[in-house]
Amino acid sequence: MTVDLRSDTVTRPTPGMRAAMAGADVGDDVYGEDPTVNALEAQVAAMFGHEAAMFAPSGSMANQIALQLLVSPGEELLCDADAHVVTYEMGAAAAYGGISSRTWSPAGADIDPVTVTAMIRPAGYHAVPTRAIAVEQTHNRGGGGVIPLDTLRELRRVADDSGIALHCDGARIWHAHVADGVGLREYGLIFDTLSVCLSKGLGAPIGSVVVGSVERIERARVIRKRMGGGMRQAGVLAAAGRYALDHHVDRLAEDHVRAARLAEAVAPFGVLAAPVRTNLVPLDLSKSALDAPAVAAAARAEGVLISVLGPSVARLVTHLDLDDAGVEHAAEVLTRILRG
């Protein structure tokens, strides 16, 4: 038995999703003629209360396109030091967008708007002007933490007072929606742009969507083409995303329950790095007799795969392809390894 807890990107399309993909009505999306892509974009834009949206091949590309819409070359983005946009996107903000970034100390979902406010630099004074703030909902390296709605509203006020923009890396915003019961439209109207992922918790094989105004999305299509992200008969992929939105959002609550079960299993060993709110279980092994690579190797030997994020940092992720039996097997294996 193999239980893959490395990421919620390891899922495979369900039979219903495969059928939707096979039957998709398609056209050339570079010409704007793929009806299934157009329907997906309209659906996601409406869900978040925005005018328009654009399908992109990956979350990293979607994020970087959104940042280029908000920050011109030589200008500045603020985010936390563990944010996906500066940690896992290969320096793309600087390499492709010419964007300077400055970060506050990692705090996961526990963002202090006062700290962010103090970092904003106005234009002039021979300093790099701040043009946007980016936040991550839910926060990956923050253990799947959910940024409270009140914090996001305060950041919106900070951005408005400073005349700058606010971007959401919403790769797992669906989990925040399910965990806290905040409407997607309520989230969407806080931000100038969002990037939302279809291939993580929702189980589609590929794709993210950039959300924003009509003007910004028109520019986004140019940037996507420049970055090599123009796709032709992409409706086959968009159909998977539409199926995921229609069938896999509410069921994320099951992943949260299973993550809580794994957290319960490892908690007695003092390695749980943060309270588990969604589908991520963060492990801090700095005080354990075993480091993260050793725990991962021992677990793999017994058919349980986990992510290593650093010498003492590991992560467990629940997802669509994981059932209760898999969770119990993983809990038993990890308990035995951590007990030593």
Secondary structure as GFF3:
##gff-version 3
##sequence-region A 1 340
A	DSSP	beta_strand	3	4	.	.	.	ID=ss1
A	DSSP	alpha_helix	15	22	.	.	.	ID=ss2
A	DSSP	three_ten_helix	29	31	.	.	.	ID=ss3
A	DSSP	alpha_helix	35	47	.	.	.	ID=ss4
A	DSSP	beta_strand	52	56	.	.	.	ID=ss5
A	DSSP	alpha_helix	59	70	.	.	.	ID=ss6
A	DSSP	beta_strand	76	80	.	.	.	ID=ss7
A	DSSP	alpha_helix	84	87	.	.	.	ID=ss8
A	DSSP	alpha_helix	92	97	.	.	.	ID=ss9
A	DSSP	beta_strand	100	104	.	.	.	ID=ss10
A	DSSP	alpha_helix	113	119	.	.	.	ID=ss11
A	DSSP	beta_strand	130	136	.	.	.	ID=ss12
A	DSSP	alpha_helix	149	162	.	.	.	ID=ss13
A	DSSP	beta_strand	165	170	.	.	.	ID=ss14
A	DSSP	alpha_helix	173	180	.	.	.	ID=ss15
A	DSSP	alpha_helix	184	188	.	.	.	ID=ss16
A	DSSP	beta_strand	193	197	.	.	.	ID=ss17
A	DSSP	beta_strand	208	212	.	.	.	ID=ss18
A	DSSP	alpha_helix	214	226	.	.	.	ID=ss19
A	DSSP	alpha_helix	235	247	.	.	.	ID=ss20
A	DSSP	alpha_helix	252	266	.	.	.	ID=ss21
A	DSSP	three_ten_helix	267	269	.	.	.	ID=ss22
A	DSSP	beta_strand	280	284	.	.	.	ID=ss23
A	DSSP	alpha_helix	292	301	.	.	.	ID=ss24
A	DSSP	beta_strand	304	305	.	.	.	ID=ss25
A	DSSP	beta_strand	307	310	.	.	.	ID=ss26
A	DSSP	beta_strand	313	317	.	.	.	ID=ss27
A	DSSP	alpha_helix	324	339	.	.	.	ID=ss28
###
